[in-house]
Amino acid sequence: MPRLTAANLRSDSVHLRGFSYERDAVTPGIVHLGIGAFHRAHMAVYIDDILAQNPEWGIIGASLRRPDTKDALAPQDFLYTLASRDASGTRCRVIGSILDVLDANTQRQQLLDIMADSKIHIVSLTVTEKGYCHDPATGELDQAHPDIVHDLAHPSEPVSAPAIIVQAIEMRRQSGVAPFTVMSCDNLPANGETTRRIITRFASLRDPQLAEYIRENVAFPGTMVDRIVPATTDADRQMVKDIIGLEDAWPIMTEPFTQWVIEDRFPQGRPPFERVGAQMVSDVEPFERMKLRMLNGSHSTMAYLGYLGGYQYVSEAIADPIIHQLIHGLMTEEAMPTLPMPRADLERYRDQLLERFANPALKHRTWQIAMDGSQKLPQRLLGTIRDRLAKGEEIQRLALGVAAWMRYVTGIDEQGNLIEVKDPLAARLRAIADAAGRDAERLASGLLEVSEVFSADLRADPVFRTVVTGHLQNLLANGALATAKAVG
């Protein structure tokens, strides 16, 4: 079967929607670092809609770690299929907004030169929490991170996202080109401010004058991004091939729902995001906090409990009345009261989330969501817990999410099988678990000492320690579903 390419693309199929612009006329205006599945299901789709009217906003993508995205998309002119799935079926469209993908490991100077070009107005990121080389518990740059140590010693050969951005800004400054806007699209609390703080701190360690220039001239708008994007499987590739009649090496699976809230701070200009469904606001924080605490906090809790309970997919987990009740209660009783938004809006969002979780066509694996928990917990659960503890309020369901993570990172499931724990701290977490055995108090105490996850105030809080340890004891003794049922 022929490969998906510009020459082979035919949009006359009722199952396939192609782009409606002349792709040869598109010029790049955005460089995106971290050209993974989420970006291709979210921002690249919004830009694809924009290009019909504004062809100067094409995307140059960059892979910072592995060349697999470039290798998959280059033979197909960087086109790919977006497959939106729900119970009613699958709808496919081909996305053409990505003009090129660079491998930063082998094309570093080319990437920097493009970022330094005056036609680039925005550099955006989806590098996941760990890509910021920061301490998730504090949000500050981790100056001991190996990539940061390397980048301070070799500023013209950067490997980390913060250092690549700083080097490109310095190149523009030296040539008299105004700096681009830096737009994080990752699930970080106050992602714009956090990115600004990390980048200016790195710059200050490299050159205080450069840091001052960045503080005075570079904008870091905050964003809230929302779309569920499972990992693509071989079965997905076959399904897409059957629908479009072309071979696509890396199609993207997603849901119909998509949301993007953006702070309107782009001094060097921006695409008309509002024309294609994005919401432009002066302050993204309330939306971001709502999403982190309701969607992401629920997702992580459900992933750990669901995986331990034997559920491979989120839709299976939320279909269990025990987990459904727990997640409904977590959002309603513990997360929503911490959010400064109208109760009716939060209830609608909650109900919408529960419906999205239950989408049977979206094969979102609990194991995938469980990845990198040490990076995710501070944003998704611990901030909510901290706020509730400060008011003397209950944290039973939120603390169960933390305890379920502790049980998960032991690396042994409830049937005695190995869990492939994907986490930057996996070896260290497993060593703590092995030393503690099935002693819940030792295990909880050991993991609470991991300062990259738990800040000093939480480690010292007797209520937090007691509730988490109690849940962990029940998880070890009775299993995930029985413990979730008891919490309710």
N, C-alpha and C positions, 0 to 999 in steps of 0.2 A: 504494500500500500504506500502511496506517495507521502512524503513528509509535509507537514504544515510549513509553507513558505509564502511569501508575498505573491509569487508567480502561480502557486497552486491554489491559493485561497479563492473559494467561490462561496458567495453568501446567498445563493438562491435557495438553499435548504431552509425549510420551515423551522428546523431545529437550531439554526446557526445565525447569529447576528455578527456582521463584520463592521469594521470602523467605517465612518462616512466621510473621511477627509483624505486628501492627497498626502500620503505619508512622505513622499519625496520633498514636499514643501515644508515639513516640520523641522525646526531648528531647536537645539537644546537650550533650556533656560534653568534647568534644575539638575543638580547632582544628588543622587540618593545613595547613602552609605548603608549597606545591609540589605541587599536586593533579594530578600527571602520571600516566602509564600505570603506573609501578611501584607507586605507592601504591594505585591502584585495583585492581591485581592481587594485592596483598599485604595491607597493614594493613586496608584497607577491607573485605576479605573476612573476616578474623578478626573484625572488629567486627560484620559482618553476621551471623556465627554467634552472637555474644554477645547481640545485641539481642533474640533470642527470649526470653531470661530476664532481661536487664537493659536496659530501654529508655532509661536515662538516659545512654547512651554514644554517641549519634549524633555524626556528624562534620560540622563546618562547614569546607569547604575554601577555600583562597585561592590564586589564581594571582598570582605576584609580577611576572611579566613580560608575559604575553600573555593576552588574554581568551578564547582559542580553546576551552579546556575549558568555561568558563562558557557560551559561546555555543552549544556543541554539546549540553550536558546540560540547560540550563534549559528548553527546550521539551519535554523528556521527563521532567520532574519530578525531574531529577538521577538518574534510573535509568540503568543501562547493563548490557550483557551481558558476562559473563565467559565466554570460550570457551577451554576447556582441551583441548589437542590433543596426540595422540600417534599412533603407527602404527595403533592400534585405532579411531581416529575422533575426533570432536569432541563434547564435552559442554558444554552452555550452561546458565548460570544467571543470573538477574537479581539485581543487587546494589542494595540500598536504603539502605545505611548512611550515604550522603552526603546530607545534608538540604539543603544550599545550597552554592554556590560563589561567592565574592566575587572581583572583580577589584581587586587592591590599588591599581592605578593610578587608578581612578575611585571606589573605595569604601574608601579608606584609613581614614577616621575610623570608618566602620561596622565595619571589621575590628578596629580597635583597641578599640572599645567592646565588641565581643563577647569579645575576648580578656581584657578587664578585668572581665568579668562573673564573679561568684562561682561560677556553675554550670560554668564551664570549669575542669577540673582538670588537663588535659594539653594542651600545645602540642607537636605533633610536626612533623618536617621530612623531606621528600625534595626538596631543592633542588639536588642534584648537588654535586660537589666545588667547582665555581666559585661556587656560591651563598653560600658561607661568607665570601667576601671575604678569604681568607687566603692565605698563601704555602704552597703544598703541600710545598715542600722542608723547611720548618721547622714547619709547623702553627700559626704565629703569625698574628694579625690583620695584614692588609696596610693600614697606616694611610694609605698613599698611594692606595688604591683609590678611584676617583671616587665610588662610592656611599658609602663611609665618610666621605670629605671632605664630601660633601653632608649626610650624616646628622648629623655633628658640628656643622655650621653650622645645621641645621634639625632639631633633635631631635624636634619635634612633627609633622614631616612625613617620617617615615622611608621609605626605599625598599628598603633591604637587609634580609635576614632577621634578622641580629643586632640591627640598630637597631629593627626592628618589635617584636622580643621584649623588648628593654630598655625601650622606651617603654610597652609594655603592662604590664610588671612595675612600672614607676614609677607608672602610673595606679592599679594595684591598691594599691600601698603608700600612695599619697596618700589613698585612700578606705578604708583599713583592711582590705583583702581580702588574705588569704594568697596567696602567689604560686603559680602553676601549676608543674607539673613539665615540664621541657623534654626531649623525647625525640627524638634524631636517629635516623633510619633510613637514613642515607646511608653509602656505602662509604668511610668515613674510618677511618684507624687510631685506635683508642681514641676512637670517635666521641662518646661521652658526655663524656670528659675534654677532647677537642679543642673541642667545642662550648662547654663551660664556660669554657675558657681564652679563646676568641675573644669570647664575650659579656661576661665580666667585664673583659677588657681594653678593649673598647669602652666599657663602663659607666664604667671608671676614667677614661677620657679625657673623658667627659661630666660625671661627678660622682663623686668618690672615695667619698662616703658611700653612694651608690647601689650602687657596686661592692661595697662591704663588705656591704651588705644582701643582695645576690645571693649572695655567697660564703657567708653564714651561713644563708640560708633557701631557696635554690633547689636542687632536685635535678636532676641530669643523668645519668640511667641510660644505660649503654651498651647497644647492641643489635647483633645480627648478623642480617641479613635476607638471604634467598636465594630467588629465583625468577627464571627467565629470562622476559623480557617483550619480545618483538620489537615494532617499530613496526607500527601497524595500517595496512593497505593498503586500497585500494578493493575489491580482490578479497576481502579478509577481511570487509568490510562486506556485500558481496553474499552471501557464504557464510552469515553470521549471519542476514541477512534471509531467506534460503531456509529456514533451520532453524526460526527462531522465528515467521516469518510477520509480522514487524513491522520497520519501518525504525528502525535504531539509528545515530545519527550518529557515535558513537565507541565501538564495542565494544572490548574488550581481549582480546588473544590471549596465551595463556600455556601453560605445561606443567602436568602434574598435580602435580609435586613442589613443595612449599613448606616453608620452614623459618624459624623466628623464635626467636631466643634473646635474652632480656631480663634485665638486672640488676634485681632486685626492690627498687627504691628509689623509692617513690611516696608521699611523706608526706601528700599531699592525696587519696589514694585512687586506685584504678585499676580497670579492668575485670578480670574473672576470666580473664585471658589463658590460664592453664593449662588451663582447661576446653575450649578449642577448639584445642589442639595446640601452643601456644607453650611454650617451655621457660624457666622462671624460674630464674635462677642468681644466685649472689653475685658472680661475676666472669665477664664475657663475653669477656674478652681472648683466651683460647685458641681459642675458636670463631671469633671475628672474624679472628684472624690466619690460621687454617686456611683460611677462605673467601677472604680477600684474596690469600693466596699461592698457593693451589691453583686455585680457580675463577677469580678475577679476573685473576691473573697469567697463567694459561693462556689465558683468553679474549682478553686483549690481544695476547699473542704470536701466537695463532692468527689474530686479526683482521688484523694487519699482514701476516703471511706469507701468509695465505689470500687477502687482497685482491690483493696483488702477484702471487700465483700464479694469479690468474684465477678465484677462487672467490667467488661472490656470497653464499653462505650458509655458516654454521658447519657445518651437517650435511654439506655437500659437502666442506669443508676437512678435517674430522676423518675422513672416509671415505677420504681419500688416505693410503696407508700411510706415506708420508714424514712427513706432518704428525702422524699418529697416533703414530708412534714418537717423534717429537720431544716432543710434549706429554706422553706417558706418561713419558718420561725426565725432562722438566723437573719434573714433580710428584714422581716417585719418587726421583730421584737428587739433586735440588737443593733443592726446596721442602720435602719431608717431613722431611729431617734437621734443619731449623731449627725444627720444631714440637714443643712439649712434650706430645705426646699419644701414646697407645699405637699402636705400629706397625700393629697389626691394624685399628684404627679408621681410621687414615689410608688404609690400602690399600682398605678398603671405600668410603671417601669418594671416593678416586681412581676406582675402578671405576664408582661411581655417576655421577660427573661425566662420564666418557667416554661412558657410556650416554646421559646427558642431552644432551650435545653432539651425539650422533648422531641425535637425534629428527628423523625426516624431515618430520614434520608442522609443526615449529616453524621458520618461515622467518625465522631471526634473521640479519640481514645483517651481514657483516663490516664494512661501511662504518659501520653504526650503532655497533658496539662500538668502532671506531677513533676515534670523536669524542672531543674534549677530552683527547687523550693527554698533553698537558703537565700537566694536572691529575691524571691517573690514574697515570702511571708511578711517582712517588715512593711511592705506597701499594702498588701492585700488583707491582712488580719491584725497585725500588731498595732497599727495606728488606731484602729477602731477599738481594740481592747484597751489601749492606753486612755483614750477619751472616756470610755465607760468606767474604768477603774477610778479615774479622777472624780467622778460623780457618785461613786459608790454603787454603781449599777451592775446588774448581772452580766456575766460573760460566759455562761455555760456552753452555748453552741459555738461561739468563736474559739473558746479554749479547746473544744473538742477538735476543731480543725487543726490547731497547733499540735495537740496530742496525736492526732492521726498522722501528721507529718513525721513526728518522732517515731511512731510505730513503723511507718513506711521505710524510713532511712535505715532501719536495722538490716534491711536487705533480705529479709526472710518473710515470706507471706504466711497466711494462716494455715496453709497446707504443708508448710515446710519447704517450699520451693524458693529458689533464689529470685530476688527482684533485681532487675538491671536498673540501679539508681543512677540517673544522669544528673549530676550536680557538680559544680566546681569544687565543693568540699566533700565529695562522696567518700573518699578514702578516710578522711579525718572523722566524718560522722560514723562510718562503719566501725572504725577503731574504738570510738566511744561506746558504741552499741555492743561490740564484742566483749569489752571489758565489763560492761554492766550486766550482760546476760538478760535474764527476764526479771531482773529487779527494777521495778518501775521507778522507785525513788532514785536509785543510782543512775538510771538511764536519763530521767528527766533532769537531774542535777548536772550531769555531764553535758548534755546538749544545751542547757540554759547558759552554760559558761562559754558557748561559742559566741564571742562578742560581735562577729560579723552579722549575726542574726538578731541577737537579743541585747538591747541596750541595758546599761547598768540599772536604770530605774525599774525595768521589768524584772530583771534578775533578782532584785532586792524586794520585790512586792510579794508579801506572804500570801495574799489572796490568789494572785496569778499562779504562783508556784503550787499552791495546794490544789487548785481546781485542775490545772494541767496534769499534775501527778496522779490525781484521782482518776481522771479520764484514761490516762495511759495504763494505769493498773487494770481498769476494766477492759480496755482494748486487748491487753495481753492475756487476760483471763477468760474473757467471754466473746471476743471477736468484735468486728466493726459494726455489724448490723444490730447485734444485741445491745451494744453500747449506745448506738445512735437512737435506738428505740427507747432506751431508758431516759435519754436526755430529752427527746421529743421536740 
